[in-house]
Amino acid sequence: MMNKIKIFIVDDNFVARRGLRNFLQAENDFVIVGEASTGRSAIDWIRGNEADIVLMDVRMPDTDGIEATGEIFKLKPEIKALVLTVVEEQATILRALLAGAKGYLVYSRFSPEELIKAIRAVLEGSIVTIPSISPALLASIAEQLKTGEISDLEKMEPLTSREKDILGLISIGKTNLEIARTLEIQEKTVKNYINNIYGKLQLKSRYEAISYLLRQSLK
């Protein structure tokens, strides 16, 4: 008898949950073993039940999807988590991976067929993201944070208010030109600020800057 892939769906939107259930259970080797509408109820369900993969929303009541993913990963690290959400910020994608998610898909950016492929890929050990970001890069950043390779950042010289604004814009994927337009300053000035930020925080790239912000938010 064929071993079926056990899928648990977590989303506070009933219509979204039902749509996913109806679509996915049409696959012969998929079975939907349960649903939850909040992060906390998902954690409670996982404590006493088994699943191969959790399809996890981000924005939900009580405990958000990323926090729930982290708790589930601690409870049962063998269960894979694939985030399905409308939230597209790069920092949120990285935070989800750091929590233990193995994939991150943004609604309207993937087809039903791509979702099925993503579920299978995650179960086979791959990291999948749509919008596409290098899985190797994401895994590398998550590993740096876990192992503390980017260390003692909180002890370094603090940033000015303007530098913090620019760092925040970097974290959501803004280019130098877009930052300049947002803050109504010259692009050359933005580059100077970024060089100052990197120097103060001992960083070398935008990705290390995002890692810095993630580290602060996870304290």
QUIGI-V385176 format. One record per residue. SS is DSSP state (alpha for helix, beta for strand, coil for the rest). BURIAL is + if it has 24 or more other C-alpha atoms within 12 Angstrom, else -. D_LAST is the distance of its C-alpha to the last C-alpha in whole Angstrom. Layout:
# QUIGI-V385176
ss:SS burial:BURIAL d_last:D_LAST
ss:SS burial:BURIAL d_last:D_LAST
This chain:
# QUIGI-V385176
ss:coil burial:- d_last:47
ss:coil burial:- d_last:44
ss:coil burial:- d_last:41
ss:coil burial:- d_last:39
ss:beta burial:+ d_last:35
ss:beta burial:+ d_last:34
ss:beta burial:+ d_last:32
ss:beta burial:+ d_last:29
ss:beta burial:+ d_last:29
ss:beta burial:+ d_last:26
ss:coil burial:+ d_last:26
ss:coil burial:+ d_last:27
ss:coil burial:- d_last:30
ss:alpha burial:- d_last:33
ss:alpha burial:- d_last:35
ss:alpha burial:+ d_last:32
ss:alpha burial:+ d_last:32
ss:alpha burial:- d_last:36
ss:alpha burial:- d_last:37
ss:alpha burial:+ d_last:34
ss:alpha burial:+ d_last:36
ss:alpha burial:- d_last:40
ss:alpha burial:- d_last:39
ss:alpha burial:+ d_last:37
ss:coil burial:+ d_last:40
ss:coil burial:- d_last:42
ss:coil burial:- d_last:41
ss:coil burial:- d_last:43
ss:coil burial:- d_last:41
ss:beta burial:+ d_last:38
ss:beta burial:+ d_last:38
ss:beta burial:+ d_last:35
ss:beta burial:+ d_last:34
ss:beta burial:+ d_last:32
ss:beta burial:+ d_last:31
ss:beta burial:+ d_last:28
ss:coil burial:+ d_last:27
ss:coil burial:+ d_last:23
ss:alpha burial:+ d_last:20
ss:alpha burial:+ d_last:21
ss:alpha burial:+ d_last:24
ss:alpha burial:+ d_last:24
ss:alpha burial:+ d_last:22
ss:alpha burial:- d_last:24
ss:alpha burial:+ d_last:27
ss:alpha burial:+ d_last:26
ss:alpha burial:- d_last:26
ss:alpha burial:- d_last:29
ss:coil burial:- d_last:30
ss:coil burial:+ d_last:31
ss:coil burial:+ d_last:30
ss:coil burial:+ d_last:30
ss:beta burial:+ d_last:28
ss:beta burial:+ d_last:26
ss:beta burial:+ d_last:26
ss:beta burial:+ d_last:23
ss:coil burial:+ d_last:23
ss:coil burial:+ d_last:20
ss:coil burial:+ d_last:20
ss:coil burial:+ d_last:22
ss:coil burial:- d_last:22
ss:coil burial:- d_last:20
ss:coil burial:+ d_last:17
ss:coil burial:+ d_last:17
ss:alpha burial:+ d_last:18
ss:alpha burial:+ d_last:15
ss:alpha burial:+ d_last:13
ss:alpha burial:+ d_last:17
ss:alpha burial:+ d_last:17
ss:alpha burial:+ d_last:14
ss:alpha burial:+ d_last:16
ss:alpha burial:+ d_last:19
ss:alpha burial:+ d_last:18
ss:alpha burial:- d_last:17
ss:alpha burial:- d_last:21
ss:coil burial:+ d_last:23
ss:coil burial:- d_last:22
ss:coil burial:- d_last:25
ss:coil burial:+ d_last:25
ss:beta burial:+ d_last:24
ss:beta burial:+ d_last:23
ss:beta burial:+ d_last:24
ss:beta burial:+ d_last:22
ss:beta burial:+ d_last:25
ss:beta burial:+ d_last:24
ss:coil burial:- d_last:26
ss:coil burial:+ d_last:22
ss:coil burial:+ d_last:23
ss:coil burial:+ d_last:20
ss:alpha burial:+ d_last:19
ss:alpha burial:+ d_last:15
ss:alpha burial:+ d_last:16
ss:alpha burial:+ d_last:18
ss:alpha burial:+ d_last:15
ss:alpha burial:+ d_last:13
ss:alpha burial:+ d_last:15
ss:alpha burial:+ d_last:16
ss:alpha burial:+ d_last:13
ss:alpha burial:+ d_last:13
ss:coil burial:+ d_last:17
ss:coil burial:+ d_last:19
ss:coil burial:+ d_last:22
ss:beta burial:+ d_last:23
ss:beta burial:+ d_last:23
ss:beta burial:+ d_last:26
ss:beta burial:+ d_last:27
ss:coil burial:- d_last:29
ss:coil burial:- d_last:33
ss:coil burial:- d_last:32
ss:coil burial:- d_last:33
ss:coil burial:- d_last:36
ss:alpha burial:- d_last:37
ss:alpha burial:- d_last:38
ss:alpha burial:- d_last:35
ss:alpha burial:+ d_last:33
ss:alpha burial:+ d_last:35
ss:alpha burial:- d_last:35
ss:alpha burial:+ d_last:31
ss:alpha burial:+ d_last:31
ss:alpha burial:+ d_last:33
ss:alpha burial:- d_last:32
ss:alpha burial:+ d_last:28
ss:alpha burial:+ d_last:30
ss:coil burial:- d_last:32
ss:coil burial:- d_last:28
ss:coil burial:+ d_last:28
ss:coil burial:+ d_last:25
ss:beta burial:+ d_last:26
ss:beta burial:+ d_last:25
ss:beta burial:+ d_last:27
ss:coil burial:- d_last:27
ss:coil burial:- d_last:28
ss:coil burial:+ d_last:25
ss:coil burial:- d_last:26
ss:alpha burial:+ d_last:25
ss:alpha burial:- d_last:25
ss:alpha burial:- d_last:23
ss:alpha burial:+ d_last:20
ss:alpha burial:+ d_last:20
ss:alpha burial:- d_last:20
ss:alpha burial:+ d_last:17
ss:alpha burial:+ d_last:15
ss:alpha burial:- d_last:16
ss:alpha burial:- d_last:15
ss:alpha burial:+ d_last:12
ss:alpha burial:- d_last:12
ss:alpha burial:- d_last:15
ss:coil burial:- d_last:13
ss:coil burial:- d_last:16
ss:coil burial:+ d_last:14
ss:coil burial:- d_last:13
ss:coil burial:- d_last:12
ss:alpha burial:+ d_last:12
ss:alpha burial:- d_last:10
ss:alpha burial:- d_last:14
ss:coil burial:- d_last:16
ss:coil burial:- d_last:18
ss:coil burial:- d_last:17
ss:coil burial:+ d_last:18
ss:coil burial:- d_last:21
ss:alpha burial:- d_last:21
ss:alpha burial:- d_last:23
ss:alpha burial:+ d_last:21
ss:alpha burial:- d_last:18
ss:alpha burial:- d_last:20
ss:alpha burial:+ d_last:21
ss:alpha burial:+ d_last:18
ss:alpha burial:+ d_last:17
ss:alpha burial:+ d_last:21
ss:alpha burial:+ d_last:20
ss:alpha burial:+ d_last:17
ss:coil burial:+ d_last:20
ss:coil burial:+ d_last:23
ss:coil burial:+ d_last:25
ss:coil burial:- d_last:27
ss:alpha burial:+ d_last:28
ss:alpha burial:- d_last:31
ss:alpha burial:- d_last:29
ss:alpha burial:+ d_last:27
ss:alpha burial:+ d_last:30
ss:alpha burial:- d_last:32
ss:alpha burial:- d_last:29
ss:alpha burial:- d_last:29
ss:coil burial:- d_last:32
ss:coil burial:- d_last:32
ss:coil burial:- d_last:34
ss:alpha burial:- d_last:33
ss:alpha burial:- d_last:33
ss:alpha burial:- d_last:31
ss:alpha burial:+ d_last:28
ss:alpha burial:- d_last:29
ss:alpha burial:- d_last:29
ss:alpha burial:+ d_last:26
ss:alpha burial:+ d_last:24
ss:alpha burial:+ d_last:25
ss:alpha burial:+ d_last:24
ss:alpha burial:+ d_last:21
ss:alpha burial:+ d_last:21
ss:alpha burial:- d_last:23
ss:alpha burial:- d_last:20
ss:alpha burial:+ d_last:17
ss:coil burial:+ d_last:19
ss:coil burial:+ d_last:19
ss:coil burial:- d_last:22
ss:coil burial:- d_last:22
ss:alpha burial:+ d_last:20
ss:alpha burial:+ d_last:19
ss:alpha burial:+ d_last:17
ss:alpha burial:+ d_last:16
ss:alpha burial:+ d_last:15
ss:alpha burial:+ d_last:13
ss:alpha burial:+ d_last:11
ss:alpha burial:+ d_last:10
ss:alpha burial:+ d_last:9
ss:alpha burial:+ d_last:6
ss:alpha burial:- d_last:6
ss:alpha burial:- d_last:6
ss:coil burial:- d_last:4
ss:coil burial:- d_last:0
